Amino acid sequence: MLTRRKVPIALLLVTFACLIYFWTSSAMQHKYIEGSRSGSSLKDLYPSEATMDDFDTIMKAQRHTIREYCSNHRELSGRRTSYSNLLYNDQYKVIFCFIPKVGCSNYKYMFHVMMGYMPANKSLMKFNVHNNPQIHKLMFQRLSPAEQQRRLHDPDYIKFVVLRDPAERMLSGFMDKLEFAIPDRHGNPIYHSGSSSEQRYRVKISNEMANQIGRHHGERPQSVDKGYIMFADYLDYLTWQPLRSINPHFSPQSWQCNPCAIDFSYFINFNSINKDTFRVLDRRGIPRWMYSTQTKHKSSSVTIKDWMNVYYGQMSIEDRRFLMNELLNKTGHTFPALDEEGISRDLLFQVFHRYATDFDLYYSLFQKETRMDKYFL
């Protein structure tokens, strides 16, 4: 039996043991949370309270930047905007504008989880988040105009969007939707994941683009008969096809989520998507486990920057052939859609100029200056 003198000591020991238990449990939970898209450390994935305190400062600075951006791009300010890319949730008071090839699958998944339409902590590939029967209940456009405006002007709602380097997104869209079904050197499809409906969709948009190129130039690209579109033909297509009729995976981000027509509270950088997203979740009280940091494709030692260097870089045939062989050995990718001569400076200039509103938007928010010349080195 414990004496009165020993009771406080025993209580202290029990309290100390409980603290140790909860501290280690929390550490173990963090340890098993899946890594980010860019391989960020836990420090990056979970910003400190000091970083969270800067959230209002970041939003204020971004709003100032957008006002200046819109004054320089009046063609966007006067453009009629659709709300077809908006998702909303009234419980947590968030409105999100999704853009294909900018992590939209993860966010559609999160909005399904918030409403209980999908289970949490599951692989994204097990669900078709784009065509789920419940997705219409998440769409902002289903609301009446009065209900839309009430939410858009409610200061308690956070309206956010994710933006990606436009050149990186152009290439990612090409590789994912127009090229990844090409057999590798062993005769196997490079794109191993995805449902049959996704595979059919890739064939559909490839044929649509080939037909449009054929009507414009008088004949379909010969490469289509082999199952793919050449990267040069794809970039050329982006220079003349009306922007309103370009597939959403390739059309400008500033057209799909117009920052001059929607008063966004916060802009997330795709390169730090998990860290930036957690800022929004924490501000609105959304549990972090509702957001998946998983990606649709398996990670490897090859990054998007490596692919960009091969596809966009200005270099000799010998240098490009060397880089192609390096990536071939790592991935099995045989580059049938890229000429060894690469892409001409003139074509790069034309397509980047066509997407100038995207480049100006991304670099004004996330870079000190626009350095498009890095693709011409």
C-alpha positions in Angstrom: 0.0 0.0 0.0 1.4 3.4 -1.0 2.1 6.0 1.7 1.0 9.6 1.3 4.6 10.6 0.5 4.8 8.1 -2.3 1.5 8.9 -4.0 2.7 12.2 -5.6 5.8 10.5 -6.8 3.8 7.6 -8.3 1.5 10.1 -10.1 4.5 11.9 -11.5 5.9 8.7 -12.9 2.6 7.7 -14.4 2.2 11.2 -16.0 5.7 11.1 -17.4 5.1 7.6 -18.9 1.9 8.8 -20.5 3.7 11.8 -22.1 6.4 9.4 -23.5 3.7 7.1 -24.9 1.8 9.9 -26.7 5.0 11.5 -28.0 6.2 8.2 -29.5 2.8 7.4 -30.9 2.7 10.8 -32.7 6.2 10.2 -34.0 5.2 6.8 -35.4 2.2 8.3 -37.1 4.3 10.9 -38.8 6.8 8.2 -39.8 4.3 6.2 -41.7 2.6 9.1 -43.5 3.4 8.7 -47.2 6.0 11.0 -48.7 5.3 14.0 -50.9 5.4 14.2 -54.7 8.7 15.9 -54.6 10.2 13.8 -51.9 10.0 16.5 -49.3 11.1 15.9 -45.7 8.6 15.9 -42.8 9.7 19.4 -41.9 8.5 20.5 -45.4 5.3 18.4 -45.3 4.3 19.8 -41.9 5.0 23.5 -41.6 5.8 24.9 -38.2 3.4 27.2 -36.4 5.6 30.1 -37.3 5.1 29.3 -41.0 1.4 29.0 -40.4 1.3 32.5 -38.9 2.6 33.8 -42.3 -0.5 32.4 -44.1 -2.3 35.8 -44.1 0.9 37.6 -45.2 1.3 35.2 -48.1 -2.4 35.6 -49.2 -2.1 39.4 -49.0 1.1 39.4 -51.1 -0.4 37.1 -53.7 -3.5 39.3 -54.0 -1.4 42.3 -54.6 0.6 40.4 -57.3 -2.7 39.2 -59.0 -4.1 42.8 -59.1 -0.9 43.9 -61.0 -1.0 40.8 -63.2 -4.7 41.4 -64.2 -3.9 45.1 -65.0 -1.4 43.8 -67.5 -3.7 41.1 -69.0 -7.0 42.8 -69.6 -7.9 40.1 -72.1 -8.5 37.8 -69.1 -10.4 40.5 -67.1 -13.0 40.8 -69.8 -13.3 37.1 -70.6 -16.5 35.3 -69.6 -15.7 32.7 -67.0 -17.4 29.4 -66.3 -17.5 27.8 -62.9 -17.3 24.3 -64.4 -13.8 23.7 -62.8 -14.9 24.5 -59.3 -15.5 22.1 -56.4 -17.0 23.2 -53.1 -17.6 22.0 -49.5 -19.8 24.0 -47.2 -18.8 22.2 -44.0 -15.2 23.4 -44.3 -16.0 26.4 -46.4 -13.5 25.8 -49.2 -13.8 26.3 -53.0 -11.2 24.7 -55.2 -10.5 25.2 -58.9 -9.1 22.1 -60.5 -6.8 22.1 -63.5 -5.8 18.8 -65.3 -2.2 17.8 -64.9 -1.8 20.0 -61.8 -2.6 17.4 -59.1 -6.4 17.7 -59.6 -6.9 13.9 -59.0 -5.6 14.3 -55.4 -8.0 17.2 -54.7 -11.0 15.5 -56.3 -10.2 12.5 -54.1 -10.0 14.8 -51.0 -13.4 16.4 -51.7 -15.0 12.9 -52.1 -13.5 11.9 -48.8 -14.7 15.1 -47.0 -18.3 14.2 -48.1 -17.9 10.5 -47.2 -18.2 9.3 -50.9 -14.8 7.5 -50.8 -12.8 5.9 -48.0 -9.7 7.7 -46.8 -6.1 6.4 -46.9 -6.6 4.3 -50.1 -4.6 4.4 -53.3 -5.9 6.9 -55.8 -5.7 4.3 -58.5 -8.4 2.2 -57.0 -11.0 4.9 -57.7 -12.1 6.8 -60.8 -12.3 10.2 -59.1 -13.2 12.0 -62.4 -16.3 10.0 -63.2 -17.6 8.9 -59.8 -21.4 9.0 -59.8 -21.2 11.3 -56.7 -19.0 14.0 -58.2 -21.9 16.1 -59.5 -22.7 16.8 -55.9 -19.3 18.4 -55.4 -19.6 20.7 -58.5 -20.0 24.4 -57.8 -21.9 24.9 -61.1 -24.9 22.9 -59.7 -25.7 25.8 -57.4 -28.0 28.6 -58.4 -26.3 31.9 -59.5 -27.4 33.5 -56.2 -25.9 30.6 -54.1 -22.7 30.8 -56.1 -22.2 34.5 -55.5 -23.0 34.1 -51.8 -20.2 31.7 -51.4 -17.8 33.5 -53.7 -18.2 36.7 -51.7 -18.3 35.1 -48.2 -15.0 36.1 -46.5 -15.0 32.8 -44.5 -14.6 30.7 -47.6 -11.0 30.0 -48.8 -10.9 29.8 -52.6 -7.7 28.2 -53.9 -6.0 26.8 -57.0 -2.8 25.0 -57.8 -0.5 26.3 -60.5 2.3 24.5 -62.3 5.3 25.7 -64.5 3.6 25.9 -67.9 6.4 24.2 -69.8 6.5 21.4 -67.3 2.7 20.9 -67.6 2.9 20.9 -71.4 5.4 18.1 -71.3 3.6 16.2 -68.6 0.3 16.3 -70.5 2.0 15.1 -73.6 3.8 12.2 -71.9 0.8 11.1 -69.9 -2.0 11.4 -72.5 -0.3 11.2 -75.9 2.9 9.1 -75.5 2.9 6.7 -72.5 1.0 4.0 -74.4 3.9 3.5 -76.7 5.6 0.1 -76.3 9.0 0.1 -74.7 12.1 -1.7 -76.1 10.7 -5.0 -74.7 7.4 -4.5 -76.4 5.6 -3.7 -73.1 3.4 -0.6 -72.6 5.3 2.1 -70.7 2.1 3.2 -69.0 1.3 0.2 -66.8 -1.3 1.8 -64.5 -4.8 3.2 -65.2 -8.2 1.8 -65.9 -9.3 0.6 -69.3 -11.5 3.8 -69.6 -8.4 5.9 -69.1 -6.6 4.0 -71.8 -9.5 4.5 -74.2 -9.5 8.2 -73.3 -5.9 8.5 -74.4 -6.7 6.9 -77.7 -9.6 9.2 -78.1 -7.8 12.5 -77.6 -4.8 11.3 -79.7 -7.1 10.6 -82.6 -8.9 13.9 -82.1 -5.7 15.9 -82.2 -4.4 13.9 -85.2 -7.7 14.7 -87.1 -7.4 18.4 -86.2 -3.7 18.5 -87.3 -4.8 16.7 -90.6 -7.5 19.3 -91.3 -5.0 22.2 -90.6 -2.1 20.8 -92.6 -3.9 18.7 -95.2 -2.8 15.3 -93.9 -2.7 13.4 -90.6 0.7 12.9 -89.0 2.2 9.6 -90.2 3.3 8.8 -86.6 -0.3 8.3 -85.6 -0.4 5.1 -87.5 2.3 3.8 -85.2 0.3 4.9 -82.1 1.6 8.3 -81.1 1.9 12.0 -82.1 5.4 13.5 -82.5 6.3 16.1 -79.8 7.0 18.7 -82.5 3.5 18.2 -84.0 2.0 18.5 -80.6 3.8 21.8 -79.8 2.9 23.1 -83.3 -0.7 22.2 -82.7 -0.7 24.4 -79.5 0.4 27.4 -81.5 -2.6 27.6 -83.9 -5.5 25.6 -82.5 -8.1 27.9 -80.9 -7.5 27.9 -77.1 -11.2 27.3 -76.4 -11.1 24.0 -78.3 -7.8 22.6 -76.9 -8.3 19.6 -74.6 -8.2 20.7 -70.9 -5.1 18.7 -70.3 -3.2 21.0 -72.6 -5.1 24.3 -72.6 -3.9 27.3 -70.5 -4.3 27.2 -66.8 -5.3 30.9 -66.8 -8.2 30.1 -69.1 -9.5 27.2 -66.9 -9.2 29.0 -63.6 -9.2 32.7 -64.5 -7.5 34.7 -61.6 -8.9 37.9 -62.9 -12.5 36.7 -62.8 -12.4 34.6 -59.5 -11.1 36.3 -56.4 -8.8 33.5 -55.2 -7.7 33.6 -51.6 -4.6 31.4 -52.1 -2.4 30.1 -54.9 -0.5 26.8 -54.4 2.7 26.1 -56.1 2.8 22.6 -57.6 6.5 22.3 -56.7 5.6 22.6 -53.0 2.0 21.2 -53.3 1.9 19.2 -50.1 3.3 21.9 -47.8 1.1 24.6 -49.4 -2.0 22.4 -49.2 -1.5 21.7 -45.5 -1.6 25.4 -44.9 -5.1 25.5 -46.4 -6.2 22.4 -44.5 -5.0 23.6 -41.2 -6.6 27.0 -41.6 -10.0 25.5 -42.4 -9.7 22.6 -39.8 -9.7 19.9 -42.5 -7.9 16.7 -41.1 -4.7 16.1 -43.0 -5.5 12.4 -43.5 -8.3 13.4 -45.9 -5.6 14.6 -48.4 -3.6 12.0 -50.2 0.1 12.8 -51.0 0.2 9.7 -53.3 0.9 10.1 -57.0 -0.7 8.1 -59.8 2.7 7.0 -61.2 5.4 5.2 -59.4 8.4 7.3 -58.5 11.8 6.7 -59.9 15.2 8.3 -60.1 14.1 10.3 -63.1 12.4 13.6 -62.5 10.3 15.9 -64.7 13.3 18.2 -65.0 15.3 15.3 -66.7 12.6 14.9 -69.2 12.3 18.6 -69.8 16.0 18.8 -70.5 15.8 16.1 -73.2 12.6 17.4 -74.9 13.1 21.2 -74.6 16.9 21.6 -74.3 18.9 23.2 -77.1 21.9 20.9 -77.7 23.8 18.9 -80.2 22.5 15.6 -81.6 25.3 13.8 -79.8 24.4 15.3 -76.4 20.7 14.6 -76.8 21.5 11.0 -77.9 23.6 10.6 -74.8 20.8 11.9 -72.5 18.2 9.7 -74.3 20.4 6.6 -73.7 20.7 7.5 -70.0 16.9 7.7 -69.7 16.5 4.6 -71.8 18.6 2.6 -69.4 16.6 3.9 -66.4 13.1 3.8 -67.8 13.0 1.8 -71.0 11.6 4.8 -72.8 12.7 4.8 -76.5 11.7 8.4 -77.5 10.0 7.6 -80.8 8.1 10.8 -80.5 11.1 13.1 -80.3 13.6 13.8 -83.2 17.2 13.8 -82.1 17.5 17.3 -83.6 15.1 18.4 -80.9 12.7 21.3 -81.0 13.6 24.5 -82.8 14.0 27.8 -81.0 11.3 29.3 -83.3 8.7 26.7 -82.3 9.5 27.0 -78.6 9.2 30.8 -78.8 5.8 30.5 -80.6 4.3 28.1 -78.2 5.6 29.9 -75.1 4.4 33.2 -76.5 0.9 31.6 -77.0 0.9 30.6 -73.3 2.3 33.9 -72.1 -0.6 34.5 -69.7 0.3 31.2 -67.9 4.1 32.0 -67.8 3.5 35.5 -66.5 1.0 34.2 -63.9 3.2 31.4 -62.6 6.5 33.3 -62.5 5.0 36.5 -61.0 3.6 34.5 -58.1 6.5 32.0 -57.5 9.6 33.4 -59.1 11.4 36.7 -59.0 11.5 37.0 -62.7 10.5 35.1 -65.8 13.4 33.1 -67.1 12.0 31.4 -70.2 15.4 31.6 -71.8 16.5 28.6 -69.7 14.7 26.4 -72.3 16.8 27.9 -75.1 20.3 27.0 -73.6 
